[in-house]
Amino acid sequence: MEGRVRSRSPSPVRRATQEGSDDSRSATPRSRSVTPVVRSRSVTPTTLRSSTKDTLHTYEVSFLWPIISLLSLIIFPYITYYCYICLQFNHGQLLLPQGYDLESIYSFFAGINIILYNNAIPTWRSTTVYTLFLLLEAILFLFAPGPTGQGEVLPNGKRLTYKFNGQFSFFFTVLVAFLVHYFDVFHLTELYYNYAQYQTLANITTFTVILLLFIWGKTSNQEDRKTNSLLYDYFMGVILNPRFTIFGEEFDVKFFFELRVGIIQWFLIDCALLLKMYSDYGFVSSPLLLVCFYHLCFINACFKGEQCVIHTMDIVYEKFGWMLCFLDLSTVPFIFTLQTFYLTINPPFELPLFYTLGLLGCHLFGYWMFDTSNSQKDYFRMVESKTVGIKRGFPKLPWDRIEKPEYLETRRGKKILVDGWWKYGRHLNYTGDLMMSWSW
């Protein structure tokens, strides 16, 4: 890291204000160490924007990338189906061919396709339910109450405005799901019995949405970092932040799919599996309850800090293509629920108390580390991007913000947090994430 010095600002908010009015002065911070102060370049709009040439340039990609993209479009949906089949029809054990000769392999895949034909083709009811679910989330995304804020400066020099109503949308959807279940309009256990059908609907939605965005991007001036491969562009995306206006509100397609549909569906499927075990045995095992609680903590963390998501690479840099959309709509709800699915279809069991308490403690400490380290980093970024003032949702944990943080500054004007959790490691947020995953 070149030209870096450690400095302490008198106040993050005050420092952000000073930098906005005098870039050249902020680029030469006051150092507390004996290391000579290195004058860094002032940050001007031109250093943050892509040039016109870069925007219009067609990038050459290796011939392997279109092949990898095509294989991904075929294999990844199959993997999610395969996981479901192993759980539903083999109690979680891997299904493998009886032999590795051509006839055995052909019979194996023929059997897989027969299972999918019998279980994964959507009915009109499941299609209607999924469509209504998408419409409900879209309406809440547009009109549910919540604060607004601006995101990072994008490569084109623009800053987009976002509404943060995810936590309201989540709890409102859960309330609606409870009501339709209670009044026998739609039993949540249908999400279990028609699990593969909803996988198919998620895949169809992914391919359709990205195809429409692909055509839109190719026929408009919104194409960003285009390449010489149409297949690769479809896989990785054409538009950075696809948006359109409806009923006077801006609908951000990427932000919607990133933080609404898949994550909320994840929790609803967990609830369906809880109800399935209760209907089968008359009780719910403590391992299943704990895993659902762990999932709920993570899901709620996504919504309570959704104003932090707009500073991530997914929003700032990654174009919205098939890869991101598939991860949002298929991987999140149908891979992240594999633990609860496994516990539901197998006979219930109980763990020793000390083992249960140990896992719970591991999760709670990991969650605290995960939540507060991300909060410290994102609050630091919000101070720099002048988006301070948006409150995080429930629960508010201790040590989630550092008011006078230490940081390193480079000649390019970038600041790296070296305080709080970030004093002890570069990615302790991932450490906390891993601790939560181990407890699952």
GIRADA-V73756 format. One record per pair of residues at least 24 apart in sequence whose C-alpha atoms are under 8 Angstrom apart, sorted by sequence separation. I is the first residue (numbers start at 1). J is the second residue. D is the distance in Angstrom with one decimal. If there is no record, write none. Layout:
BEGIN
i=[I;I]
j=[J;J]
d=[D;D]
END
This chain:
BEGIN
i=[7;8;141;144;210;214;376;6;7;140;141;144;213;214;372;375;376;380;5;6;213;371;372;375;376;6;85;210;372;373;141;267;372;140;213;267;368;371;372;5;82;85;5;137;267;5;4;3;81;264;3;137;263;3;380;377;259;259;376;376;259;373;291;292;373;291;373;288;369;288;373;374;287;288;373;370;371;369;370;255;369;370;254;370;287;369;370;285;287;369;370;269;284;285;286;287;368;263;285;286;366;367;254;262;266;267;366;367;258;261;262;266;270;273;277;308;311;365;366;126;130;257;261;262;265;266;269;273;276;277;366;367;263;287;294;298;366;367;258;262;263;266;270;274;290;297;301;305;308;311;366;126;130;257;262;266;273;308;126;257;363;364;362;363;120;123;127;241;362;363;119;120;121;122;240;363;120;121;122;240;363;119;120;192;240;362;119;120;122;191;240;241;242;120;121;122;240;241;360;116;120;188;192;239;240;359;188;191;192;238;239;190;236;237;238;239;188;189;236;237;238;307;188;189;192;236;237;236;237;189;235;236;188;189;234;235;236;305;233;234;235;236;304;305;304;170;303;304;173;177;304;166;166;170;174;224;339;48;49;50;51;48;49;50;48;49;50;142;48;49;142;48;142;141;210;210;45;84;210;81;141;207;210;206;81;138;80;206;206;137;203;206;137;77;203;134;202;203;202;199;167;170;199;167;166;167;166;166;164;294;164;294;291;149;152;151;152;151;70;155;69;73;154;155;66;69;153;154;152;66;59;61;66;69;58;59;60;61;65;56;57;58;59;60;61;55;56;57;58;59;55;56;58;54;167;152;151;151;150;149;149;148;147;80;92;80;91;83;77;80;87;91;80;83;87;91;88;87;16;12;16;16;17;43;13;16;40;41;42;43;12;40;41;42;12;39;40;41;13;38;40;13;27;27;12;11;12;11;12;10;9;8;9;8;9;8;7;8;6;7;6;7;5;6;5;6;4;5;4;5;3;4;3;4;2;3;1;2]
j=[31;32;165;168;234;238;400;31;32;165;166;169;238;239;397;400;401;405;31;32;239;397;398;401;402;33;112;237;399;400;169;295;400;169;242;296;397;400;401;35;112;115;37;169;299;38;38;38;116;299;39;173;299;40;417;417;302;303;420;421;306;420;339;340;421;340;422;340;421;343;428;429;343;344;429;428;429;428;429;315;429;430;315;431;349;431;432;348;350;432;433;333;348;349;350;351;432;328;350;351;431;432;320;328;332;333;432;433;325;328;329;333;337;340;344;375;378;432;433;194;198;325;329;330;333;334;337;341;344;345;434;435;332;356;363;367;435;436;328;332;333;336;340;344;360;367;371;375;378;381;436;197;201;328;333;337;344;379;198;329;435;436;435;436;194;197;201;315;436;437;194;195;196;197;315;438;196;197;198;316;439;196;197;269;317;439;197;198;200;269;318;319;320;199;200;201;319;320;439;196;200;268;272;319;320;439;269;272;273;319;320;272;318;319;320;321;271;272;319;320;321;390;272;273;276;320;321;321;322;275;321;322;275;276;321;322;323;392;321;322;323;324;392;393;393;260;393;394;264;268;395;259;260;264;268;319;440;153;154;155;156;154;155;156;155;156;157;249;156;157;250;157;251;251;320;321;157;196;322;196;256;322;325;322;199;256;199;325;326;260;326;329;261;203;329;261;329;330;330;330;300;303;334;303;303;304;304;306;306;436;307;440;440;307;310;310;311;311;231;316;231;235;316;317;229;232;316;317;316;231;225;227;232;235;225;226;227;228;232;224;225;226;227;228;229;224;225;226;227;228;225;226;228;225;393;385;385;387;387;387;390;390;390;330;342;331;342;335;330;334;341;345;335;338;342;346;345;345;383;380;384;385;386;412;383;386;410;411;412;413;383;411;412;413;384;411;412;413;386;411;413;388;411;413;403;403;404;404;405;404;404;404;405;405;406;406;406;407;406;407;407;408;407;408;408;409;408;409;409;410;409;410;410;411;410;411;410;411]
d=[5.2;7.8;6.9;7.1;7.1;5.9;5.5;6.1;6.2;8.0;7.5;6.8;7.4;7.8;7.0;5.4;4.7;7.9;6.6;7.0;7.4;8.0;7.6;6.4;6.2;7.2;7.9;7.7;6.3;6.9;7.2;7.4;4.3;5.8;7.6;6.9;7.3;7.5;7.4;7.6;7.9;7.8;6.8;7.2;7.5;7.3;7.1;5.6;7.8;7.8;7.6;7.9;6.6;6.9;7.4;6.9;7.5;7.5;7.2;7.9;7.7;7.6;7.5;7.1;5.7;6.8;7.3;6.2;8.0;6.2;6.8;6.0;7.7;7.5;5.4;7.2;7.4;7.1;4.4;7.4;6.3;6.9;7.5;7.3;7.6;7.8;4.4;5.9;6.7;5.1;5.7;7.4;7.9;6.5;6.3;7.2;7.5;7.7;6.5;7.8;7.4;6.0;6.1;5.5;6.6;7.9;4.0;7.0;7.7;7.6;4.7;4.1;6.6;6.8;5.7;7.8;7.5;7.5;6.4;7.5;7.4;6.9;6.7;7.1;5.8;7.3;7.2;6.6;7.2;8.0;7.6;7.8;6.4;8.0;7.2;7.9;5.0;6.3;5.7;5.7;6.4;7.1;6.5;7.4;7.7;7.8;7.1;7.7;5.6;7.6;5.4;7.1;7.4;6.2;5.3;6.6;6.2;7.9;7.1;7.2;6.1;7.6;6.3;4.6;7.8;7.6;7.0;7.4;6.9;7.9;7.4;7.9;7.8;4.7;7.9;7.9;4.6;5.6;7.2;7.9;5.6;6.1;4.4;7.0;7.0;6.5;6.7;7.8;6.9;6.1;6.5;6.9;7.6;7.4;6.9;7.0;4.1;7.0;7.0;7.7;6.2;7.5;6.2;5.6;6.0;5.1;7.8;6.2;6.5;6.2;6.2;7.5;8.0;4.9;6.9;8.0;7.3;4.6;6.4;4.8;6.7;7.6;5.0;6.8;7.7;6.8;3.3;4.5;6.6;6.5;5.3;6.2;7.7;6.0;6.0;4.7;6.0;5.6;7.5;6.4;5.7;7.7;5.5;6.8;4.2;7.9;7.6;6.2;7.9;7.9;7.9;7.3;7.1;6.4;7.5;7.9;7.3;7.2;7.2;5.2;7.9;7.6;4.8;5.4;6.3;4.9;7.4;6.4;7.8;4.7;7.5;6.3;6.7;7.9;7.9;6.0;7.0;7.3;5.8;7.1;7.1;6.9;7.6;6.7;7.6;7.6;7.9;5.9;5.9;6.8;7.1;7.0;6.9;7.1;7.5;6.9;5.7;6.7;5.9;6.5;7.2;7.8;7.1;5.0;5.1;6.0;7.5;7.0;6.6;7.4;6.3;6.9;5.6;7.6;7.0;5.5;5.9;6.5;7.2;7.9;6.8;7.8;5.9;7.6;6.7;5.9;7.9;7.5;6.7;5.6;7.0;6.6;5.2;5.9;6.8;6.3;5.8;6.7;6.5;7.7;7.0;5.3;4.5;5.5;7.2;6.1;7.2;7.2;5.0;6.3;5.9;7.7;6.3;7.3;7.4;6.5;7.8;7.7;6.2;6.1;7.4;7.8;6.8;7.6;6.3;7.3;7.2;7.9;7.9;6.8;7.3;6.9;6.8;7.9;6.4;6.6;7.3;7.6;6.0;7.7;5.5;7.6;7.9;7.1;5.9;6.6;6.6;5.3;7.6;5.8;6.0;4.0;5.9;6.7;7.9;7.2;6.6;6.5;7.9;8.0;6.6;7.7;7.9;6.6;6.4;6.6;6.1;5.5;7.5;6.5;6.2;6.6;7.2;6.4;7.5;5.1;5.8;7.2;6.5;6.2;5.6;7.0;7.9;5.0;5.4;7.1;5.6;5.8;4.9;7.6;7.3;4.7;5.2;7.1;6.1;5.4;7.0;6.8]
END
